[in-house]
């Protein structure tokens, strides 16, 4: 077998002849003796009558389970057995046992942890329980037993340790969920014997590799013990030894025969020997032409970097990138565990696996160099470099009408454009899916290129009713297309990357002359179809001008025939808003006498003039529930303007009291899918009360009695008349590149303050 450091998921193999030395035989006998004694201990005569009298308790009893594992390990893993199984390099490194006795006690905890963890299938919650027992054991091993109840510092350490477990466990769950999505191919793997009883060993071991990093050592040992012991030159080996011991405990917990146990012990010895392999580094990918891929866990475009970083005294590793193999940068790398990614270095050894992700979201296509540097606790380093060509595939829809806010990442097929709707009167604030209408601009990236003979040929935007995440399903209608054909069209300025306007069209461009003067100063040349100029797609098509839930699909075709796509759900609202206002008391432009409403003409009571009308916005899809964004109505306001004078906004009386905004529809235009006509309403239209105008606002004497401010210049003296115009604005929340979406109507009347002047 090849000599390399231990890799998560390595399976025990049959021992070789050179494994059966005196130390191995002594350890194996101690193991069998310990298991035999424990078996005898568990086979004591059973008094069934006594069992019937015992109270109910969990089965199996957790304390008995822990006691069994502890006794077995103590009887098997004595000092002599532990030292006898160490390779010569470890004995030379460690020195006299009294210097590292705490580490040996710690290793026994690791062995117990592995045994308990693999006795039965585990869940995350049970993993946390066994981690808690392991934490208690390690603290006791280093002489800082946890208080009962734990101190605030101890609670904080364990809480942080659990959070590290969350990050270590999450990739395992993500992998399991991905497997469920591809379950149709699993039976064939079973039939082909590619899945057996060892399935999952590698994933489970990888959780432990991520959990027991250099960062968690202070949380396990306690800060004081860590500061003391981490200065030892052999401290790094204690972690590697612990990982081997956990694997041994797990292996023994599953072993059924003596041959199985011999394999476990032989694997453990090989695991320890591999801890002392020389510092090693290797990069296996990326290489040649590599396409960036959407990494949903990191919400970015990235390239996986794989290889090996480990060996004796491993401390950490660092990845760097360069475009010239001279100047290197350590930015834009995400280190395991993924998620969450990020970090400034890799803290766990990796053997033929993922070293990190190179975040290419803001990098141009072309030649790149990746450098891996592995560091040892002794200061030694191992460096390796390789190059690759980045194939950029920025194919994504990021915004509509320059609106980019999403509830999740653009990489999520179910991501929604969302807006924060503010509180208004009695309406509470909230975050809801947004809608768009009219002539839509679509922003995003539509570009592929970076490797030789592979570049963009064409991109298209298509539309489909409903929510769809699969690009190759039927039912799509193309609404936009851009073809690249000439050298001028392939210029950098025409790349559609990041948040470019995708709804663009080819327009003429001019080329600067050799002297460097701008092109519109002679001499100049006009190049047709050489510059992508922003435009928009008119969504006023189809029934009701295309309204409802739709999915946009962006497809990019490369010159080699390959295609790339992205989808984005979108609500489109082209339903018309209706605004009608009228004063039922008088026709438009007629005279309105204050005395008819000032009954009595007492300033202490309101002189109410009902203002009728319709403030209405249709549901985007009448079949769906009347909730946002389908219910897209926002508010209406009523204002009154004096001819040649000021304008005031009048309050709206509603269920929650008085406010200056109406947040509920009023009336119904009686027609759908067409603008209402205030001058010729539909015969079935229903009018309601928009507001009550208090005519005291026009009287100089009574104006001060109103609960809101009215300018003096808004009033008219008693005995005079003036034209006032009642105005209605109705708004919905549709986002348009022209601004807010609204409708307007007005009703002018001549108000005569015919009240008797006060002498």
C-alpha positions in Angstrom: 0.0 0.0 0.0 1.2 3.5 -0.7 2.8 5.5 2.1 0.8 8.6 2.7 -0.8 10.2 5.7 -4.3 9.0 6.9 -7.2 9.9 4.7 -10.8 10.1 6.0 -12.7 7.0 5.0 -9.7 4.7 4.7 -10.9 1.2 5.4 -9.1 -1.4 7.5 -7.3 -4.0 5.3 -6.0 -7.4 6.4 -2.8 -7.3 8.5 0.5 -8.1 6.7 3.1 -10.5 8.1 5.2 -7.6 9.3 2.3 -6.4 11.4 2.4 -9.4 13.7 5.4 -8.3 15.9 5.5 -8.7 19.6 3.9 -5.3 20.3 1.0 -6.1 18.0 0.5 -9.5 19.6 0.6 -8.1 23.1 -1.9 -5.4 22.1 -4.2 -7.8 20.4 -4.2 -10.1 23.4 -5.0 -7.2 25.7 -7.8 -6.2 23.5 -9.3 -9.7 23.4 -8.9 -10.0 27.2 -10.6 -6.7 27.8 -13.5 -7.6 25.5 -13.8 -11.0 27.0 -13.9 -9.6 30.5 -16.5 -7.0 29.5 -18.5 -9.7 27.8 -18.4 -11.8 31.0 -19.4 -8.7 33.0 -22.4 -8.2 30.8 -23.4 -11.9 31.0 -24.0 -12.0 34.7 -27.0 -14.2 35.8 -30.3 -12.3 35.3 -32.9 -12.0 38.0 -36.0 -11.4 35.9 -38.1 -10.9 39.0 -35.8 -8.1 40.1 -35.9 -6.6 36.6 -39.6 -6.4 36.8 -39.5 -4.4 40.0 -37.0 -1.8 38.5 -38.5 1.5 37.4 -38.6 2.5 33.7 -35.4 3.9 32.3 -33.9 4.6 28.9 -32.7 1.6 27.0 -29.8 1.2 26.8 -28.8 3.1 29.9 -26.4 5.9 28.9 -24.3 5.7 32.0 -23.9 1.9 31.7 -22.9 2.4 28.0 -20.3 5.0 29.0 -19.0 2.8 31.9 -18.7 -0.2 29.6 -16.6 1.8 27.0 -14.4 3.3 29.7 -13.7 0.0 31.4 -12.9 -1.7 28.1 -10.5 1.0 27.1 -8.8 1.2 30.4 -8.2 -2.6 30.5 -7.1 -2.8 26.9 -5.3 0.5 26.3 -2.7 0.4 29.1 0.4 2.5 29.1 2.5 -0.4 27.8 0.0 -1.3 25.0 -0.3 2.4 23.9 3.5 2.9 23.9 4.1 -0.5 22.2 1.9 0.4 19.3 3.6 3.8 18.6 6.1 4.0 15.8 9.7 4.7 16.7 9.4 8.3 15.4 6.6 8.9 17.9 8.6 7.5 20.8 11.6 9.6 20.0 9.4 12.7 19.6 7.5 12.2 22.9 10.3 11.2 25.2 9.6 10.0 28.8 5.9 9.2 29.4 5.7 11.5 32.4 6.0 14.5 30.0 3.0 13.5 28.0 0.8 11.5 30.3 -2.0 14.0 29.8 -1.9 13.3 26.1 -2.2 9.5 26.7 -5.3 10.1 28.9 -6.6 12.3 26.2 -6.1 9.5 23.6 -8.2 7.2 25.8 -11.0 9.7 25.6 -10.7 9.7 21.8 -10.9 5.9 21.8 -14.0 6.0 24.0 -15.5 8.7 21.8 -15.0 6.7 18.6 -16.5 3.5 20.3 -19.6 5.3 21.5 -20.2 7.2 18.3 -20.2 4.1 16.1 -22.2 1.8 18.3 -25.4 2.8 16.6 -26.6 5.2 13.8 -26.2 8.7 15.0 -28.2 11.9 14.5 -26.8 15.4 15.0 -28.4 15.6 18.5 -26.9 12.3 19.6 -23.6 13.4 18.1 -23.7 16.5 20.4 -24.4 14.3 23.4 -21.4 12.1 22.7 -19.3 15.2 22.0 -20.4 16.4 25.5 -19.1 13.2 27.1 -15.9 13.5 25.1 -15.5 17.1 26.2 -15.9 16.1 29.8 -13.4 13.3 29.4 -10.8 15.5 27.8 -11.2 18.2 30.5 -10.7 15.6 33.2 -7.7 14.1 31.3 -5.8 17.5 31.4 -6.8 18.1 35.1 -9.5 20.8 34.6 -12.7 18.9 35.3 -15.9 20.8 34.4 -17.8 22.2 37.3 -21.3 21.1 38.2 -23.1 23.2 37.0 -20.6 24.4 34.4 -19.2 27.9 34.8 -20.1 30.6 32.3 -16.7 30.2 30.6 -17.2 26.4 30.4 -20.7 26.8 28.9 -19.3 29.3 26.4 -16.5 26.9 25.4 -18.9 24.0 24.8 -21.4 26.2 23.0 -18.7 27.3 20.6 -17.6 23.7 20.2 -21.2 22.8 19.2 -21.1 25.6 16.6 -17.9 24.1 15.1 -19.7 20.8 15.0 -22.6 22.5 13.1 -20.2 23.8 10.5 -18.5 20.4 10.3 -21.8 18.5 10.0 -23.5 20.8 7.5 -21.5 19.6 4.5 -22.5 16.0 5.3 -26.2 17.0 5.4 -25.8 18.9 2.1 -24.2 15.9 0.5 -27.0 13.7 1.8 -29.7 16.0 0.4 -27.9 16.1 -3.0 -27.9 12.3 -2.9 -31.7 12.3 -2.5 -32.0 14.4 -5.6 -30.0 11.8 -7.5 -31.6 8.7 -5.9 -32.7 7.2 -9.3 -29.1 6.1 -10.0 -28.4 4.5 -6.6 -30.0 1.1 -7.3 -27.6 0.6 -10.2 -24.6 1.3 -7.9 -25.9 -1.3 -5.4 -26.3 -3.9 -8.2 -22.8 -3.1 -9.4 -21.4 -3.6 -5.8 -20.2 0.0 -5.7 -22.3 0.5 -2.5 -21.8 -1.8 0.4 -21.8 -1.9 4.2 -18.8 0.5 4.4 -20.8 3.3 2.6 -20.7 6.5 4.6 -17.4 5.8 6.5 -15.6 8.5 4.6 -18.3 11.1 5.2 -18.5 10.3 8.9 -14.7 10.5 9.2 -14.6 13.8 7.4 -16.9 15.3 10.0 -14.3 14.4 12.7 -11.5 15.8 10.6 -13.3 19.1 10.3 -14.3 19.1 14.0 -11.0 18.4 15.6 -9.1 21.3 14.0 -6.4 23.5 15.6 -9.2 26.0 16.3 -11.1 23.6 18.5 -8.2 22.6 20.7 -8.6 25.5 23.2 -12.3 24.7 23.5 -11.6 21.1 24.2 -8.7 21.5 26.6 -9.6 24.8 28.1 -7.6 28.0 27.4 -5.2 27.6 30.3 -4.3 23.9 29.5 -4.1 24.7 25.8 -1.6 27.6 26.4 0.5 25.3 28.6 0.5 22.1 26.4 0.5 23.7 22.9 4.1 24.8 23.4 5.3 21.2 23.4 7.0 20.3 20.1 5.0 17.1 19.9 1.6 18.8 20.4 0.7 18.4 16.7 1.1 14.6 17.0 -1.5 14.4 19.8 -4.2 15.6 17.4 -3.1 13.1 14.7 -2.9 10.3 17.4 -6.4 11.3 18.5 -7.9 11.0 15.1 -6.3 7.5 14.7 -7.7 6.5 18.1 -11.2 7.7 17.2 -11.1 5.6 14.0 -9.8 2.6 16.1 -12.7 3.0 18.6 -15.2 3.3 15.8 -13.7 0.2 14.0 -13.8 -1.9 17.1 -17.4 -0.9 17.9 -18.4 -2.4 14.5 -16.1 -5.4 14.5 -17.8 -8.8 14.7 -14.9 -11.3 14.5 -11.3 -11.6 15.7 -10.2 -11.1 12.1 -12.1 -7.8 12.1 -10.5 -6.7 15.3 -7.0 -7.6 14.0 -7.7 -5.4 10.9 -8.7 -2.5 13.1 -5.5 -2.8 15.2 -3.3 -3.1 12.1 -5.0 -0.1 10.5 -4.5 1.9 13.7 -0.7 1.2 13.6 -0.5 2.2 9.9 -2.5 5.4 10.8 0.1 6.3 13.4 3.0 5.7 11.1 1.4 7.9 8.5 1.4 10.8 10.9 5.2 10.9 10.4 5.2 11.0 6.7 7.2 14.0 5.3 5.4 17.3 4.8 3.6 16.9 1.4 1.8 19.2 -1.0 0.2 18.5 -4.4 -2.3 20.3 -6.7 -4.5 18.0 -8.8 -7.0 20.6 -10.1 -7.8 23.0 -11.6 -5.9 22.2 -14.8 -6.2 23.0 -18.5 -9.5 24.7 -19.3 -11.7 24.9 -16.3 -15.2 26.4 -16.3 -16.4 28.2 -13.2 -19.5 26.8 -11.6 -22.3 28.1 -9.5 -21.6 27.2 -5.9 -25.0 27.5 -4.1 -23.5 26.9 -0.7 -21.2 30.0 -1.1 -23.6 32.0 -3.3 -20.9 32.7 -5.9 -19.2 31.5 -9.0 -16.2 29.4 -8.1 -13.6 26.8 -9.2 -12.7 23.9 -6.9 -9.0 23.5 -5.9 -8.1 19.9 -5.0 -4.9 18.2 -3.9 -3.0 17.2 -0.8 -1.7 19.2 2.1 -0.4 17.3 5.1 2.4 15.4 6.7 4.4 15.4 9.9 3.9 18.5 12.0 1.2 19.9 9.8 0.2 23.3 10.9 -1.9 24.9 8.1 -1.9 25.6 4.3 -2.5 28.7 2.2 -3.8 29.1 -1.4 -2.8 32.0 -3.6 -3.6 33.1 -7.2 -1.7 35.0 -9.8 -2.1 36.1 -13.4 1.6 36.4 -14.2 3.2 33.8 -11.8 5.1 36.7 -10.2 2.6 38.6 -8.0 0.4 36.3 -5.9 -2.7 37.1 -3.9 -4.2 35.2 -0.9 -7.7 36.7 -1.4 -10.8 35.1 -2.9 -10.5 31.6 -1.4 -13.0 29.7 0.6 -11.5 27.0 2.8 -13.4 23.9 4.2 -15.8 23.3 5.8 -18.2 24.4 3.0 -20.5 26.0 4.0 -19.7 28.4 5.5 -16.3 28.7 3.7 -14.2 31.8 4.0 -11.2 31.9 6.3 -7.6 32.9 5.7 -6.1 29.4 5.7 -6.8 25.7 5.7 -6.5 24.3 9.2 -7.0 20.6 8.5 -4.8 18.3 6.5 -6.3 17.2 3.1 -5.2 14.1 1.2 -6.5 14.0 -2.4 -9.5 16.1 -1.5 -10.9 19.6 -1.6 -8.4 22.3 -0.5 -10.8 25.2 -1.2 -12.8 27.1 -3.7 -11.4 29.9 -5.8 -14.0 32.6 -6.0 -14.0 33.7 -9.6 -17.1 36.0 -9.5 -15.1 39.2 -10.0 -12.3 37.7 -12.1 -11.8 38.0 -15.8 -11.4 34.9 -18.0 -7.9 33.9 -19.0 -4.7 32.3 -17.6 -4.3 31.9 -13.8 -1.7 30.3 -11.6 -2.6 28.6 -8.2 0.1 28.2 -5.5 -0.3 26.0 -2.5 2.0 26.4 0.5 1.8 23.9 3.4 3.3 24.9 6.7 4.7 22.7 9.5 4.9 23.6 13.2 8.7 23.4 12.8 8.6 26.2 10.2 9.2 23.9 7.2 7.1 24.5 4.1 6.1 22.7 1.0 5.2 24.7 -2.1 3.6 23.6 -5.4 2.2 25.7 -8.3 0.1 24.9 -11.3 -1.7 26.9 -14.0 -5.1 26.7 -15.7 -7.3 28.7 -18.1 -10.4 30.1 -16.5 -13.5 29.6 -18.7 -15.9 32.3 -17.6 -19.6 31.5 -17.7 -21.3 34.5 -16.2 -24.8 33.4 -17.0 -27.2 34.7 -14.5 -30.2 37.0 -14.1 -29.5 39.5 -11.3 -32.1 42.2 -11.6 -35.1 43.7 -13.4 -35.4 47.5 -13.9 -32.2 47.9 -11.9 -33.9 46.2 -8.9 -31.5 43.6 -7.4 -32.8 42.8 -3.9 -33.5 39.0 -3.5 -34.5 37.0 -0.5 -31.8 34.5 -1.1 -28.8 34.3 -3.4 -29.2 34.5 -7.2 -27.8 31.0 -7.3 -31.0 29.7 -5.6 -33.5 28.7 -8.3 -36.3 29.7 -6.0 -34.9 33.2 -5.2 -37.5 36.0 -5.3 -37.2 39.7 -5.9 -38.4 41.2 -2.6 -39.1 44.7 -1.4 -39.6 46.2 2.0 -43.1 47.6 2.2 -43.2 50.4 4.9 -45.8 50.7 7.5 -48.6 53.2 6.5 -51.4 54.2 8.8 -52.7 50.9 10.3 -50.9 48.8 7.7 -47.8 47.0 9.2 -44.5 46.9 7.5 -43.3 43.7 5.8 -41.0 42.2 3.2 -42.8 40.8 0.2 -42.1 39.6 -3.3 -42.0 42.5 -5.8 -43.6 42.9 -9.2 -42.6 44.6 -12.4 -44.4 46.1 -15.4 -44.3 48.1 -18.6 -41.0 48.0 -20.6 -38.6 45.9 -18.6 -34.9 46.1 -18.5 -33.2 42.9 -17.4 -29.8 43.0 -15.8 -27.2 40.2 -15.3 -24.4 38.4 -17.1 -24.5 36.6 -20.5 -20.9 35.7 -21.2 -18.7 32.6 -21.8 -15.1 32.6 -22.8 -11.5 32.4 -21.6 -10.3 29.2 -23.2 -9.0 29.0 -26.7 -11.6 28.6 -29.5 -14.5 28.9 -27.0 -16.5 32.1 -26.7 -20.0 33.4 -26.8 -22.0 33.0 -30.0 -25.5 34.1 -28.9 -27.7 34.7 -25.9 -31.4 34.6 -25.6 -34.0 35.5 -23.0 -37.2 33.5 -22.9 -40.4 33.6 -20.8 -42.7 30.9 -19.5 -45.9 31.2 -17.4 -45.6 30.0 -13.8 -42.5 29.1 -11.8 -40.0 26.9 -13.5 -36.4 25.9 -12.6 -35.6 23.5 -15.5 -34.3 25.1 -18.7 -35.1 22.3 -21.2 -38.8 21.9 -20.4 -41.3 22.9 -23.2 -43.4 26.1 -23.1 -40.8 28.8 -23.3 -41.3 31.9 -25.6 -38.3 33.8 -26.8 -38.5 37.5 -26.1 -34.9 38.7 -26.7 -31.8 37.6 -28.6 -28.3 39.0 -29.3 -25.9 37.4 -31.8 -22.1 37.9 -31.8 -20.6 37.8 -35.3 -18.0 40.4 -36.0 -14.6 41.3 -34.3 -16.1 44.6 -33.2 -18.9 42.9 -31.5 -16.5 40.8 -29.5 -14.8 43.8 -27.9 -14.6 44.0 -24.1 -17.1 46.8 -24.0 -19.8 44.5 -25.3 -19.3 41.8 -22.7 -22.4 41.2 -20.7 -21.0 40.5 -17.2 -22.2 41.0 -13.6 -25.1 43.5 -13.7 -25.0 44.5 -17.4 -28.2 45.4 -19.2 -29.1 42.2 -21.1 -32.0 43.8 -23.0 -29.6 45.6 -25.3 -29.5 46.0 -29.1 -26.7 46.5 -31.5 -26.1 50.1 -32.5 -23.5 51.9 -34.6 -20.2 52.8 -33.0 -17.2 54.9 -34.2 -13.5 54.0 -34.0 -10.9 56.6 -32.7 -8.4 57.6 -35.4 -4.7 56.9 -35.0 -3.9 60.4 -33.6 -6.0 59.6 -30.5 -8.7 62.2 -31.1 -12.3 61.3 -30.4 -14.1 59.7 -33.2 -16.7 62.5 -33.9 -13.9 64.9 -34.9 -12.8 64.2 -38.5 -11.5 61.9 -39.7 -13.8 59.4 -38.3 -15.5 56.1 -39.3 -18.9 54.8 -38.3 -19.0 51.0 -37.6 -22.5 49.6 -37.9 -23.8 47.1 -35.2 -20.7 47.4 -33.1 -21.9 48.5 -29.7 -24.6 47.0 -27.4 -26.9 49.8 -26.4 -29.3 49.4 -23.4 -33.0 48.9 -24.3 -36.0 47.3 -22.8 -38.6 44.6 -23.5 -42.2 45.8 -23.8 -44.2 43.4 -21.7 -47.5 44.8 -22.9 -48.4 41.7 -24.9 -51.1 39.1 -24.6 -54.2 39.1 -22.5 -54.3 41.8 -19.9 -51.0 43.0 -21.2 -49.2 40.0 -19.8 -49.7 39.8 -16.0 -49.0 37.1 -13.5 -46.2 34.9 -12.2 -43.6 34.1 -14.9 -40.1 32.7 -15.2 -37.3 34.3 -17.2 -34.7 32.0 -18.8 -31.3 33.2 -20.0 -29.5 30.9 -22.4 -26.0 31.5 -23.6 -24.6 29.5 -26.5 -20.9 29.1 -27.1 -19.1 28.7 -30.4 -18.5 25.0 -29.7 -22.3 24.4 -29.4 -22.4 24.1 -25.6 -25.1 26.0 -23.8 -25.5 27.5 -20.3 -28.6 28.8 -18.7 -30.1 30.5 -15.7 -33.7 31.0 -14.6 -35.4 33.7 -12.4 -39.0 33.9 -11.2 -40.7 37.3 -11.7 -44.2 38.8 -11.1 -45.3 40.9 -14.0 -48.1 43.4 -13.4 -49.6 45.4 -16.3 -53.1 45.6 -14.9 -54.4 49.1 -15.1 -55.0 51.3 -12.0 -58.4 53.1 -11.8 -58.7 56.6 -10.3 -62.1 58.3 -10.4 -63.2 61.2 -8.2 -66.4 63.2 -8.0 -68.5 65.3 -5.7 -72.0 63.8 -5.7 -73.5 67.0 -4.3 -72.7 69.1 -7.4 -71.7 68.5 -11.1 -68.2 69.2 -12.2 -67.4 73.0 -12.4 -70.8 73.8 -10.7 -71.3 76.1 -7.7 -71.1 74.5 -4.2 -72.6 76.6 -1.3 -71.0 76.2 2.1 -74.3 77.0 3.9 -75.9 73.7 2.7 -73.3 71.7 4.6 -72.7 74.0 7.7 -75.7 72.7 9.5 -75.6 74.4 12.0 -73.0 77.0 11.0 -71.1 76.2 14.3 -67.3 76.0 14.2 -67.3 73.3 16.8 -68.8 70.6 14.5 -67.5 69.3 11.1 -69.1 70.5 7.9 -68.6 67.3 6.0 -68.6 67.1 2.2 -68.5 63.5 1.0 -65.8 62.9 -1.7 -66.8 59.9 -3.8 -64.8 57.9 -6.3 -63.0 54.7 -7.2 -59.4 53.8 -6.1 -58.8 50.4 -7.5 -56.1 48.1 -8.7 -56.9 44.6 -10.0 -55.4 41.5 -8.6 -52.5 40.4 -10.9 -54.0 36.9 -11.1 -57.6 36.8 -10.1 -57.4 33.1 -9.5 -54.8 33.3 -6.8 -55.3 34.6 -3.2 -55.4 38.3 -2.6 -52.1 38.6 -0.9 -48.9 40.4 -1.9 -47.6 40.5 -4.6 -50.8 39.3 -6.3 -52.6 42.0 -4.3 -50.5 44.9 -5.5 -52.6 47.8 -4.3 -50.6 50.3 -2.2 -52.5 53.5 -1.3 -54.5 56.5 -2.5 -54.4 60.2 -1.5 -56.9 63.0 -1.9 -55.8 66.6 -2.2 -57.7 69.9 -2.7 -56.1 72.9 -4.6 -57.3 76.4 -4.5 -57.1 78.3 -7.8 -54.1 80.6 -7.5 -53.5 79.3 -3.9 -52.1 76.4 -2.0 -52.9 72.7 -2.0 -53.8 70.6 1.1 -54.0 66.9 1.6 -57.1 65.8 3.4 -57.4 62.9 5.9 -58.9 59.5 5.1 -61.2 58.0 7.7 -60.6 54.2 8.1 -61.1 51.3 10.5 -58.0 52.3 12.5 -58.9 56.0 12.8 -57.9 59.0 10.7 -54.9 59.0 8.4 -53.9 61.0 5.3 -53.5 57.8 3.2 -56.1 55.3 2.1 -54.7 51.8 2.3 -57.7 49.9 1.1 -59.5 49.8 -2.3 -62.6 51.9 -2.7 -65.3 51.0 -5.3 -64.9 48.9 -8.4 -64.6 50.1 -12.0 -66.8 47.3 -13.2 -64.4 46.3 -16.0 -61.1 44.3 -16.1 -58.0 44.4 -18.2 -58.7 47.9 -19.5 -58.1 51.4 -18.2 -61.2 53.0 -16.6 -62.7 56.1 -18.2 -63.7 58.8 -15.7 -65.6 60.7 -18.3 -67.6 57.7 -19.3 -67.6 55.1 -16.5 -68.7 51.5 -17.0 -72.5 51.2 -16.2 -71.7 48.6 -13.6 -69.0 50.7 -11.8 -69.4 51.0 -8.1 -68.4 54.3 -6.4 -67.6 54.6 -2.7 -66.6 57.3 -0.2 -62.9 58.2 -0.6 -62.8 60.9 2.1 -64.9 63.5 3.9 -63.8 67.1 3.2 -64.4 69.4 6.1 -65.6 72.7 4.6 -64.5 74.5 7.7 -61.1 74.4 5.9 -62.3 77.2 3.5 -63.7 79.4 6.2 -61.3 81.9 7.9 -63.2 81.9 11.2 -63.6 78.1 11.6 -60.4 76.9 10.0 -58.5 76.9 13.4 -60.9 74.3 14.7 -59.6 71.6 12.3 -57.2 68.9 13.7 -54.7 69.6 11.0 -53.0 72.7 9.7 -54.6 74.8 6.9 -52.8 77.9 5.4 -54.7 81.1 5.7 -54.4 81.6 2.0 -56.4 78.4 1.4 -59.6 80.1 2.8 -62.0 82.5 1.2 -63.8 85.3 3.0 -67.4 85.0 3.7 -69.4 86.3 0.8 -66.7 85.3 -1.8 -66.3 82.3 -4.2 -63.3 80.5 -5.7 -62.6 77.4 -7.8 -61.2 74.4 -5.9 -60.0 71.2 -7.6 -60.4 67.8 -5.8 -57.5 65.5 -6.9 -57.1 61.8 -6.5 -53.9 59.8 -6.9 -54.0 56.0 -6.7 -50.7 53.9 -6.5 -49.8 50.3 -6.7 -46.3 48.8 -5.9 -45.3 47.7 -9.4 -41.7 48.6 -10.1 -41.2 50.4 -13.4 -38.1 51.9 -15.0 -40.2 55.1 -15.3 -40.8 55.4 -11.6 -43.9 54.8 -9.4 -47.0 53.5 -11.1 -50.1 55.7 -10.5 -53.4 56.9 -11.9 -54.9 60.3 -11.5 -58.3 62.1 -11.7 -59.7 65.4 -10.6 -63.0 67.2 -10.0 -63.2 71.0 -10.0 -66.0 73.0 -8.3 -66.6 76.6 -7.4 -67.0 76.9 -3.7 -69.0 79.9 -2.4 -68.6 80.8 1.2 -72.2 82.1 1.5 -72.2 82.2 5.4 -73.3 85.4 7.0 -70.3 87.6 7.9 -69.7 88.1 11.5 -70.5 91.7 12.4 
